[in-house]
Amino acid sequence: MALHEKETINKNFLDDVYASTDLSVRMPKHRFPEEERNPRHVYQVVHDELMLDGNSRQNLATFCSTWIEPEVHQLMNECIDKNMIDKDEYPQTAEIEARCVHMLADLWNSPDAANTMGCSTTGSSEAAMLGGMAMKRRWRDGMHAQGKAADKPNMICGPVQICWHKFARYWDVELREIPMESDRLIMTPEEVVKRCDENTIGVVPTLGVTFTCQYEPVNAVADALDHLQNDSGLNIPIHVDGASGGFLAPFAEPDLIWDFRLPRVKSINVSGHKFGLAPLGVGWVVWRDKKDLPGDLIFNVNYLGGNMPTFALNFSRPGGQIVAQYYNFLRLGREGYRKIHQACYHTAAYLTDEIRQMGPFKVIYDSRGGIPALCWSLKEDINPGFTLYDLADRLRSRGWQVPAYSMPANREDLVIQRILVRHGVSRDLGDLLLDDIRRCVNYFDRNPVSVPLTEETAGGYKHS
Ligand SMILES: Cc1ncc(COP(=O)(O)O)c(C=O)c1O
């Protein structure tokens, strides 16, 4: 190599990353790149672009974990190369997944927690699909056993997260979603029973409705279905969508009866990455009893080096999230989860009181009887000079994401704003947010919006 080439290479090596040739040109956006690049430069470019995503800790719309302990980062790193589906190659990850299932079954009072069935998933959406599929299969087998047609399945629920709309459409099930009515924003036993018939594969109450964060009355619905069975012979199971509540109620409200203590509750899904405090990418579905999961939904695979049963929609997936969930179970136990969630409930109650006192807001949900969260609308009889869409938009200038959105059928007229108080939303952070909300309200008082933002002009918020 000629000396001047060596010098050029040496100089390039010493270049400041922003003085490098890579960063002085545009990076490819739509065409597959031709050449290699220096990893340090590429890291900086990608890292810088991600700054525009905003700060997840200030995203008060999400239910998902945005604060993670350093030990979890370390375990995730150690598991980055482990495929959880290769149960023969990574038997300890498989063992840890099974332990988590049994710990959850125990937490939810399964009569035989050590032997029941369940699995990890990518989140509640996949878990809901699996729970729904099992309900449909059990119903179909029951109809066939009676010599009846099984071609018009339906499922009953309150206002559900989009995953249940997907389940219904992908698996050809009629969704009988109970519409909201006036101040009733969740299901009631009466509304459920009205919609039941012999084609009902199951009822799905949500423990922590996505729109308002309230718990649906699982116990009362189970009671009503018991009466229905006495009167009509219809035996309709319950699957609880406990995406958030499944990791809240057992710690914060242990006396609330919603889980496998009710024999009619056959399966439960939960998001590990929400109030389970695991990093993004893990959910769980657990059946009350082995016999509640139809055996023909389980595949046995032998090409991974052993004969392994699998029940999942996807295949390869990193093992880290499962390991991190197990870490949390050991690290926190019931005591730790209770302390963290109670701190969130206290902060949510504090925020509710402050929001109520500001003047223009009517509190719709105050963190009692559901998720540690709050939501409010604008009072009906005032004109504060802004819509909640305007307020959400202005709060974004300080980095806060507090979306405004309208309710589903039949309360599309009701627009609300919601704050999720998760692990890491401290009292101080809450105070900073309140200061900014007050500042915005004062600003709009002095400068009323002449063309207020609406759902259409603000760009729709999607629930995650
Ligand atoms: C009640 C409910 N069910 C299901 C889901 C979907 O959960 P995931 O994002 O874990 O797939 C959500 C998400 O917010 C939810 O609130």
PDBQT file of the ligand as one rigid body, heavy atoms in Angstrom, charges set to zero:
ROOT
HETATM    1  C1  LIG A 501     -57.994  -4.204  26.421  1.00  0.00    +0.000 C 
HETATM    2  C2  LIG A 501     -56.888  -4.446  25.424  1.00  0.00    +0.000 A 
HETATM    3  N1  LIG A 501     -56.833  -5.624  24.794  1.00  0.00    +0.000 NA
HETATM    4  C3  LIG A 501     -55.852  -5.909  23.907  1.00  0.00    +0.000 A 
HETATM    5  C4  LIG A 501     -54.877  -4.987  23.620  1.00  0.00    +0.000 A 
HETATM    6  C5  LIG A 501     -53.785  -5.333  22.639  1.00  0.00    +0.000 C 
HETATM    7  O1  LIG A 501     -52.629  -5.567  23.371  1.00  0.00    +0.000 OA
HETATM    8  P1  LIG A 501     -51.172  -5.707  22.755  1.00  0.00    +0.000 P 
HETATM    9  O2  LIG A 501     -50.766  -4.318  22.368  1.00  0.00    +0.000 OA
HETATM   10  O3  LIG A 501     -50.369  -6.277  23.873  1.00  0.00    +0.000 OA
HETATM   11  O4  LIG A 501     -51.256  -6.626  21.576  1.00  0.00    +0.000 OA
HETATM   12  C6  LIG A 501     -54.903  -3.733  24.255  1.00  0.00    +0.000 A 
HETATM   13  C7  LIG A 501     -53.887  -2.713  23.963  1.00  0.00    +0.000 C 
HETATM   14  O5  LIG A 501     -53.945  -1.598  24.398  1.00  0.00    +0.000 OA
HETATM   15  C8  LIG A 501     -55.927  -3.460  25.189  1.00  0.00    +0.000 A 
HETATM   16  O6  LIG A 501     -55.987  -2.293  25.850  1.00  0.00    +0.000 OA
ENDROOT
TORSDOF 0
